[in-house]
Amino acid sequence: MNAKRLLLALPATLVMLAGGAANAGQTINEAGTVACATDKWDETEPDKGHKLVEYAGRCICIDNDPAAPSRPHDCVGKYEYMPDESWKGSGTCTYTLKDGDKLNMTWEEGSHLKEYTYKNTGGTGKLEGASGGGTYTLEELTKTLMGGKYKGTIELP
């Protein structure tokens, strides 16, 4: 896996969310470190220099606030690499709290972005209707591991 692919893959992933006790109408600010492992990187090349990738991986967000719990995420997505060396990727991640509530998000990465973006798209239990989002960065550490930073908000209805 090359550096570009790994920088992309985390999406997700990024990234993301949901800390401690959530209260209706609350905005939760979040920022911290993210680490991701790539589980699947299936690459095809329909045309010379044009690659398509199906991605799956896992990430963990470790908030700067030591009282906030670490948050694991399962992520999937697709990437497209063009002959001009530009690329883009997008997908989804789901974070599950210890009590079983889930937070869903979408993510976008690409060579046109300095920081990648994520958006919270709802969830279950106390995270139902959650919105917000933020940005993240990733750096290749090994062929299957990435690390970076994230910052954003979770908006509870």
Residue frames as a rotation matrix with the C-alpha (Angstrom) as fourth column:
MET 1
0.580 0.815 0.000 0.00
0.815 -0.580 0.000 0.00
0.000 0.000 -1.000 0.00
ASN 2
-0.331 -0.755 0.566 1.47
0.696 -0.600 -0.394 3.41
0.637 0.264 0.724 -0.88
ALA 3
-0.871 -0.116 -0.478 1.44
0.451 -0.578 -0.680 6.52
-0.197 -0.808 0.556 1.28
LYS 4
-0.789 0.614 0.012 -1.40
-0.539 -0.702 0.466 8.16
0.294 0.361 0.885 -0.63
ARG 5
-0.141 0.775 -0.616 -3.69
0.011 0.623 0.782 5.18
0.990 0.103 -0.096 -0.08
LEU 6
-0.302 -0.011 -0.953 -2.98
0.881 0.380 -0.283 5.09
0.365 -0.925 -0.105 3.61
LEU 7
-0.988 -0.038 -0.151 -3.45
0.094 -0.921 -0.379 8.79
-0.124 -0.389 0.913 4.05
LEU 8
-0.565 0.819 -0.099 -6.85
-0.552 -0.286 0.783 8.34
0.613 0.497 0.614 2.56
ALA 9
-0.332 0.478 -0.813 -8.05
0.197 0.878 0.436 5.34
0.923 -0.016 -0.386 4.25
LEU 10
-0.838 -0.125 -0.531 -9.01
0.477 0.304 -0.825 6.40
0.265 -0.944 -0.195 7.54
PRO 11
0.037 0.900 0.435 -11.26
0.116 -0.436 0.893 7.58
0.993 0.017 -0.121 7.25
ALA 12
-0.024 0.972 -0.232 -12.65
0.154 0.233 0.960 7.91
0.988 -0.013 -0.155 8.62
THR 13
0.244 0.815 -0.526 -12.44
0.257 0.469 0.845 7.62
0.935 -0.341 -0.095 9.40
LEU 14
-0.268 -0.105 0.958 -11.72
0.380 -0.925 0.005 9.17
0.885 0.365 0.288 11.15
VAL 15
-0.684 0.014 0.730 -12.11
0.102 -0.988 0.115 10.43
0.723 0.153 0.674 13.32
MET 16
-0.210 0.954 0.212 -15.02
-0.150 -0.246 0.958 10.92
0.966 0.169 0.195 15.16
LEU 17
-0.343 0.458 0.820 -17.12
-0.478 -0.837 0.267 11.06
0.808 -0.301 0.506 18.01
ALA 18
0.497 0.866 -0.050 -19.32
-0.194 0.167 0.967 10.76
0.846 -0.471 0.251 20.92
GLY 19
-0.684 -0.725 0.074 -18.03
-0.169 0.059 -0.984 11.21
0.709 -0.686 -0.163 24.34
GLY 20
-0.995 0.057 -0.085 -19.41
0.097 0.264 -0.960 10.61
-0.032 -0.963 -0.268 27.83
ALA 21
-0.319 0.941 -0.116 -22.91
0.717 0.160 -0.678 11.42
-0.619 -0.300 -0.726 28.93
ALA 22
-0.874 0.076 0.480 -24.94
0.363 -0.554 0.749 13.13
0.322 0.829 0.457 26.23
ASN 23
-0.411 0.756 -0.509 -27.69
0.454 -0.314 -0.834 15.65
-0.791 -0.574 -0.214 27.02
ALA 24
0.259 0.618 0.743 -30.37
0.962 -0.094 -0.257 16.93
-0.088 0.781 -0.618 24.64
GLY 25
0.952 0.175 0.252 -29.48
0.238 -0.938 -0.251 20.23
0.193 0.299 -0.935 22.99
GLN 26
0.597 -0.792 -0.131 -25.84
-0.020 -0.178 0.984 19.86
-0.802 -0.584 -0.122 23.95
THR 27
0.807 -0.520 -0.281 -22.81
-0.369 -0.071 -0.927 20.60
0.462 0.851 -0.249 21.78
ILE 28
0.770 -0.614 0.173 -19.88
0.230 0.521 0.822 18.32
-0.595 -0.593 0.542 22.52
ASN 29
0.623 -0.676 -0.392 -16.53
-0.774 -0.463 -0.432 19.71
0.111 0.573 -0.812 21.39
GLU 30
0.827 -0.379 0.416 -14.01
0.212 0.895 0.393 17.05
-0.521 -0.237 0.820 20.54
ALA 31
0.618 -0.735 -0.281 -10.35
-0.676 -0.314 -0.666 17.02
0.401 0.601 -0.691 19.58
GLY 32
0.511 -0.487 0.708 -7.63
-0.463 0.538 0.704 14.44
-0.724 -0.688 0.049 19.87
THR 33
-0.545 -0.796 -0.262 -5.59
-0.752 0.327 0.572 11.73
-0.370 0.509 -0.777 18.24
VAL 34
0.685 0.729 -0.005 -6.84
-0.639 0.597 -0.484 9.11
-0.350 0.335 0.875 15.81
ALA 35
-0.592 -0.794 0.136 -5.22
-0.624 0.559 0.545 5.79
-0.509 0.238 -0.827 14.89
CYS 36
0.521 0.804 -0.285 -6.49
-0.781 0.316 -0.538 3.57
-0.343 0.503 0.793 12.06
ALA 37
-0.544 -0.585 0.602 -5.82
-0.234 0.795 0.560 0.06
-0.806 0.164 -0.569 10.81
THR 38
-0.140 0.442 -0.886 -6.65
-0.990 -0.057 0.128 -1.01
0.006 0.895 0.446 7.26
ASP 39
-0.117 0.205 0.972 -8.46
-0.323 0.918 -0.232 -4.36
-0.939 -0.341 -0.041 7.09
LYS 40
0.275 0.287 0.918 -9.36
0.754 0.527 -0.391 -4.34
-0.596 0.800 -0.072 3.39
TRP 41
-0.006 -0.285 -0.959 -7.82
-0.486 -0.837 0.251 -2.55
-0.874 0.467 -0.133 0.42
ASP 42
0.045 0.125 0.991 -9.17
0.643 0.756 -0.125 -4.17
-0.764 0.643 -0.047 -2.76
GLU 43
-0.159 -0.281 -0.946 -7.74
-0.431 -0.843 0.323 -2.39
-0.888 0.459 0.013 -5.79
THR 44
0.323 0.200 0.925 -8.77
0.756 0.534 -0.380 -2.71
-0.570 0.822 0.022 -9.45
GLU 45
-0.490 -0.506 -0.710 -7.41
-0.109 -0.773 0.626 -0.86
-0.865 0.384 0.323 -12.48
PRO 46
0.454 0.784 0.423 -10.13
0.373 0.264 -0.889 -0.50
-0.809 0.562 -0.172 -15.15
ASP 47
0.915 -0.262 0.308 -7.84
0.198 -0.376 -0.905 1.69
0.353 0.889 -0.292 -17.28
LYS 48
0.033 -0.987 -0.158 -4.10
0.847 0.111 -0.520 2.37
0.530 -0.117 0.840 -17.19
GLY 49
-0.835 -0.484 0.260 -3.40
0.259 -0.764 -0.591 4.75
0.485 -0.426 0.764 -14.29
HIS 50
-0.218 0.845 0.489 -7.05
-0.767 -0.458 0.449 4.75
0.603 -0.278 0.748 -13.16
LYS 51
-0.812 -0.146 -0.565 -7.56
0.184 0.855 -0.485 2.77
0.554 -0.498 -0.667 -9.95
LEU 52
0.201 0.893 0.404 -10.66
-0.589 -0.219 0.778 2.02
0.783 -0.394 0.482 -7.91
VAL 53
-0.816 -0.527 -0.237 -10.41
-0.083 0.513 -0.854 0.81
0.572 -0.677 -0.463 -4.31
GLU 54
0.513 0.856 -0.068 -12.85
-0.084 0.129 0.988 -0.73
0.854 -0.501 0.138 -1.85
TYR 55
-0.575 -0.756 0.312 -11.73
-0.277 -0.180 -0.944 0.03
0.770 -0.629 -0.106 1.71
ALA 56
0.727 0.662 -0.182 -12.63
0.070 0.192 0.979 -1.27
0.683 -0.725 0.093 5.19
GLY 57
-0.412 -0.907 -0.089 -10.85
0.233 -0.010 -0.973 -0.44
0.881 -0.422 0.215 8.40
ARG 58
0.566 0.488 -0.665 -11.01
0.758 0.010 0.653 0.34
0.325 -0.873 -0.364 12.07
CYS 59
-0.241 -0.598 0.764 -10.08
0.086 -0.798 -0.597 3.52
0.967 -0.078 0.244 13.86
ILE 60
0.247 0.308 -0.919 -9.90
0.960 0.054 0.276 4.68
0.134 -0.950 -0.282 17.44
CYS 61
0.177 -0.109 0.978 -10.23
0.068 -0.990 -0.122 8.28
0.982 0.088 -0.168 18.57
ILE 62
-0.035 -0.286 -0.958 -8.49
0.985 0.153 -0.082 9.25
0.170 -0.946 0.277 21.79
ASP 63
0.725 0.470 0.503 -9.80
0.415 -0.881 0.225 12.58
0.550 0.046 -0.834 23.03
ASN 64
-0.279 -0.819 0.502 -7.49
0.042 -0.532 -0.846 15.25
0.959 -0.215 0.183 24.44
ASP 65
0.096 0.412 0.906 -9.75
-0.924 -0.302 0.236 15.22
0.371 -0.860 0.351 27.52
PRO 66
-0.819 -0.517 -0.248 -8.53
-0.407 0.829 -0.383 12.27
0.404 -0.213 -0.890 29.60
ALA 67
-0.598 0.672 0.436 -12.04
-0.375 0.245 -0.894 11.91
-0.708 -0.698 0.105 31.11
ALA 68
0.295 0.709 -0.641 -13.59
-0.922 0.035 -0.385 11.23
-0.250 0.705 0.664 27.68
PRO 69
0.401 -0.125 0.907 -13.71
-0.038 0.987 0.153 7.57
-0.915 -0.096 0.392 26.64
SER 70
-0.766 -0.597 -0.239 -11.72
-0.350 0.075 0.934 6.28
-0.540 0.799 -0.266 23.67
ARG 71
0.269 0.954 -0.128 -14.05
-0.520 0.032 -0.854 5.75
-0.811 0.297 0.505 20.73
PRO 72
-0.682 -0.508 0.525 -13.60
0.116 0.634 0.765 2.86
-0.722 0.583 -0.374 18.28
HIS 73
0.168 0.693 -0.701 -15.06
-0.729 -0.391 -0.562 3.11
-0.663 0.606 0.440 14.75
ASP 74
-0.221 -0.140 0.965 -15.75
0.549 0.800 0.242 0.67
-0.806 0.583 -0.100 11.95
CYS 75
0.042 0.124 -0.991 -15.36
-0.519 -0.845 -0.128 2.32
-0.854 0.520 0.029 8.54
VAL 76
-0.018 -0.054 0.998 -15.95
0.773 0.633 0.048 1.48
-0.635 0.772 0.030 4.87
GLY 77
0.375 0.176 -0.910 -15.49
-0.285 -0.913 -0.293 3.49
-0.882 0.369 -0.292 1.70
LYS 78
0.617 -0.169 0.769 -14.35
0.754 0.410 -0.514 3.81
-0.228 0.896 0.380 -1.88
TYR 79
0.083 -0.682 -0.727 -11.38
-0.073 -0.732 0.678 5.58
-0.994 -0.003 -0.110 -3.42
GLU 80
0.844 0.078 0.531 -10.62
0.517 0.148 -0.843 6.62
-0.144 0.986 0.085 -6.98
TYR 81
0.018 -0.917 -0.398 -7.12
0.151 -0.391 0.908 7.39
-0.988 -0.076 0.131 -8.25
MET 82
0.927 0.356 -0.121 -6.78
-0.017 -0.281 -0.959 9.22
-0.376 0.891 -0.255 -11.57
PRO 83
0.540 -0.747 0.387 -3.92
0.819 0.359 -0.447 9.08
0.195 0.559 0.806 -14.10
ASP 84
0.312 -0.414 0.855 -3.01
0.024 -0.896 -0.443 12.71
0.950 0.159 -0.270 -13.22
GLU 85
-0.595 -0.573 -0.563 -2.29
0.453 0.340 -0.824 11.47
0.664 -0.746 0.057 -9.66
SER 86
-0.528 0.542 0.654 -5.30
-0.782 -0.610 -0.126 13.20
0.331 -0.579 0.746 -8.14
TRP 87
-0.717 0.328 -0.615 -7.56
0.377 0.925 0.054 11.10
0.587 -0.193 -0.787 -5.94
LYS 88
-0.357 0.656 0.665 -10.72
-0.836 -0.542 0.085 11.22
0.416 -0.526 0.742 -3.87
GLY 89
-0.755 0.159 -0.636 -12.44
0.312 0.940 -0.135 8.98
0.577 -0.301 -0.759 -1.37
SER 90
-0.363 0.684 0.633 -15.63
-0.854 -0.516 0.069 8.86
0.374 -0.515 0.771 0.65
GLY 91
-0.479 0.234 -0.846 -17.46
0.222 0.965 0.141 6.51
0.850 -0.120 -0.514 2.95
THR 92
0.501 0.719 0.483 -19.07
-0.444 -0.265 0.856 5.96
0.743 -0.643 0.186 6.31
CYS 93
-0.748 -0.613 -0.257 -18.06
-0.054 0.442 -0.896 5.09
0.662 -0.656 -0.363 9.87
THR 94
0.513 0.858 0.035 -20.09
-0.146 0.047 0.988 3.88
0.846 -0.512 0.149 12.84
TYR 95
-0.702 -0.649 0.292 -19.06
-0.361 -0.029 -0.932 4.32
0.614 -0.760 -0.214 16.45
THR 96
0.313 0.797 -0.517 -20.72
0.174 0.487 0.856 2.19
0.934 -0.358 0.014 19.13
LEU 97
-0.056 -0.231 0.971 -20.81
-0.852 -0.496 -0.167 3.39
0.521 -0.837 -0.169 22.75
LYS 98
-0.939 -0.344 -0.006 -20.37
-0.276 0.764 -0.583 0.89
0.205 -0.545 -0.813 25.58
ASP 99
-0.506 0.818 0.273 -24.13
-0.311 0.123 -0.943 1.10
-0.805 -0.561 0.192 26.25
GLY 100
-0.330 0.327 0.885 -24.88
0.715 0.699 0.009 0.09
-0.616 0.636 -0.465 22.63
ASP 101
0.695 0.539 -0.477 -25.88
0.124 -0.742 -0.659 3.52
-0.709 0.399 -0.582 21.27
LYS 102
-0.036 -0.674 0.738 -24.38
0.932 0.243 0.268 4.27
-0.360 0.698 0.619 17.86
LEU 103
0.335 0.041 -0.941 -23.22
-0.202 -0.973 -0.114 7.39
-0.920 0.229 -0.317 16.06
ASN 104
0.392 -0.125 0.911 -23.05
0.837 0.460 -0.297 7.36
-0.382 0.879 0.285 12.25
MET 105
0.258 -0.346 -0.902 -20.92
-0.214 -0.931 0.296 9.62
-0.942 0.117 -0.314 10.10
THR 106
0.883 -0.127 0.451 -19.81
0.469 0.232 -0.852 10.21
0.004 0.964 0.265 6.53
TRP 107
0.237 -0.864 -0.444 -16.28
0.146 -0.420 0.896 11.21
-0.961 -0.277 0.026 5.50
GLU 108
0.977 -0.033 0.208 -14.56
0.201 -0.159 -0.967 12.73
0.065 0.987 -0.149 2.48
GLU 109
0.226 -0.963 -0.148 -10.86
0.174 -0.110 0.979 12.70
-0.958 -0.247 0.143 1.57
GLY 110
0.814 0.018 0.580 -8.94
0.577 0.089 -0.812 13.76
-0.066 0.996 0.062 -1.50
SER 111
-0.189 -0.969 0.160 -5.87
0.982 -0.183 0.057 15.32
-0.026 0.168 0.986 -3.00
HIS 112
-0.137 0.231 0.963 -7.81
0.390 -0.881 0.267 18.61
0.911 0.412 0.031 -3.25
LEU 113
0.836 0.521 0.176 -8.18
0.009 -0.333 0.943 18.85
0.549 -0.786 -0.283 0.57
LYS 114
-0.236 -0.896 0.377 -5.62
-0.522 -0.210 -0.827 19.94
0.819 -0.392 -0.418 3.18
GLU 115
-0.805 0.143 0.576 -7.77
-0.476 0.426 -0.770 18.43
-0.355 -0.893 -0.275 5.95
TYR 116
-0.776 0.579 -0.250 -10.35
0.250 0.646 0.721 15.70
0.579 0.497 -0.646 5.43
THR 117
-0.570 0.654 0.497 -13.94
-0.785 -0.613 -0.093 16.23
0.243 -0.443 0.863 6.59
TYR 118
-0.820 0.452 -0.351 -16.56
0.480 0.877 0.007 14.22
0.311 -0.163 -0.936 8.42
LYS 119
-0.478 0.765 0.431 -20.25
-0.718 -0.623 0.310 14.82
0.506 -0.161 0.847 9.18
ASN 120
-0.908 0.299 0.295 -22.34
-0.029 0.655 -0.755 13.18
-0.419 -0.694 -0.586 11.88
THR 121
-0.693 0.646 -0.321 -25.50
-0.472 -0.070 0.879 11.77
0.545 0.760 0.353 10.33
GLY 122
0.362 0.887 0.286 -27.53
-0.803 0.141 0.580 10.60
0.474 -0.439 0.763 13.32
GLY 123
-0.786 -0.601 -0.146 -27.47
-0.427 0.699 -0.574 7.57
0.447 -0.388 -0.806 15.48
THR 124
0.056 0.782 -0.621 -29.41
0.274 0.586 0.763 5.53
0.960 -0.213 -0.182 17.97
GLY 125
0.141 0.073 -0.987 -30.44
0.980 0.134 0.150 6.02
0.144 -0.988 -0.053 21.60
LYS 126
0.438 0.019 -0.899 -29.14
0.492 -0.842 0.222 9.27
-0.752 -0.540 -0.378 23.07
LEU 127
-0.614 -0.723 -0.317 -27.34
0.068 -0.448 0.891 9.95
-0.787 0.525 0.324 19.75
GLU 128
-0.088 0.672 0.735 -30.51
0.960 0.255 -0.119 9.77
-0.268 0.695 -0.667 17.63
GLY 129
0.831 0.459 0.313 -30.64
0.546 -0.778 -0.311 12.87
0.101 0.430 -0.897 15.42
ALA 130
0.323 -0.785 -0.529 -27.05
0.361 -0.414 0.835 13.87
-0.875 -0.461 0.150 16.22
SER 131
0.892 -0.149 0.426 -25.35
0.362 -0.326 -0.873 16.21
0.269 0.934 -0.237 13.75
GLY 132
0.669 -0.726 -0.157 -22.15
-0.433 -0.553 0.712 18.23
-0.604 -0.408 -0.685 13.64
GLY 133
0.850 -0.475 0.229 -18.82
0.501 0.592 -0.631 17.15
0.164 0.651 0.741 12.24
GLY 134
0.667 -0.678 -0.309 -15.30
-0.268 -0.605 0.750 18.34
-0.695 -0.417 -0.585 11.78
THR 135
0.650 -0.560 -0.513 -11.93
-0.624 -0.008 -0.782 17.72
0.434 0.828 -0.355 10.18
TYR 136
0.750 -0.496 0.438 -9.08
-0.040 0.627 0.778 15.25
-0.660 -0.601 0.450 10.50
THR 137
0.330 -0.735 -0.592 -5.63
-0.923 -0.119 -0.366 14.51
0.198 0.668 -0.718 9.15
LEU 138
0.912 -0.094 0.400 -3.84
-0.030 0.956 0.293 11.18
-0.409 -0.279 0.869 8.66
GLU 139
0.191 -0.915 -0.357 -0.25
-0.981 -0.168 -0.093 10.14
0.025 0.368 -0.930 8.14
GLU 140
0.726 0.002 -0.688 1.03
-0.192 0.961 -0.199 6.73
0.660 0.276 0.698 7.07
LEU 141
0.436 -0.571 0.695 2.91
-0.849 -0.005 0.529 5.02
-0.298 -0.821 -0.487 9.91
THR 142
-0.603 -0.514 0.610 3.25
-0.169 0.830 0.532 1.55
-0.779 0.218 -0.588 8.31
LYS 143
-0.962 0.226 -0.153 1.64
-0.115 0.175 0.978 -0.15
0.248 0.958 -0.142 5.31
THR 144
-0.298 0.910 -0.287 -1.52
0.570 0.411 0.712 -0.85
0.766 0.049 -0.641 7.34
LEU 145
0.124 0.312 -0.942 -1.47
0.967 -0.252 0.044 1.75
-0.224 -0.916 -0.333 10.15
MET 146
-0.178 -0.111 0.978 -2.15
0.452 -0.892 -0.019 5.48
0.874 0.438 0.209 10.11
GLY 147
-0.145 0.146 -0.979 -2.21
0.956 -0.234 -0.176 8.16
-0.255 -0.961 -0.106 12.76
GLY 148
-0.488 0.002 0.873 -3.43
0.453 -0.854 0.255 11.72
0.746 0.520 0.416 12.91
LYS 149
-0.920 0.209 -0.330 -5.53
0.169 -0.549 -0.819 14.36
-0.353 -0.809 0.470 14.65
TYR 150
-0.322 0.873 0.367 -9.22
0.742 -0.009 0.671 15.26
0.588 0.488 -0.644 14.63
LYS 151
-0.906 0.187 -0.380 -11.38
0.157 -0.684 -0.712 18.16
-0.394 -0.705 0.590 15.82
GLY 152
-0.657 0.739 0.149 -15.07
0.067 -0.139 0.988 18.86
0.751 0.659 0.042 15.60
THR 153
-0.665 0.544 0.512 -18.42
-0.727 -0.314 -0.611 18.84
-0.171 -0.778 0.604 17.37
ILE 154
-0.748 0.643 -0.163 -21.31
0.573 0.750 0.331 16.54
0.335 0.155 -0.929 18.08
GLU 155
-0.753 0.595 0.280 -24.63
-0.626 -0.780 -0.025 18.41
0.203 -0.194 0.960 18.12
LEU 156
-0.849 0.517 -0.109 -27.40
0.524 0.801 -0.290 16.68
-0.063 -0.303 -0.951 20.06
PRO 157
-0.451 0.739 0.500 -31.02
0.200 -0.463 0.864 17.63
0.870 0.489 0.061 19.22
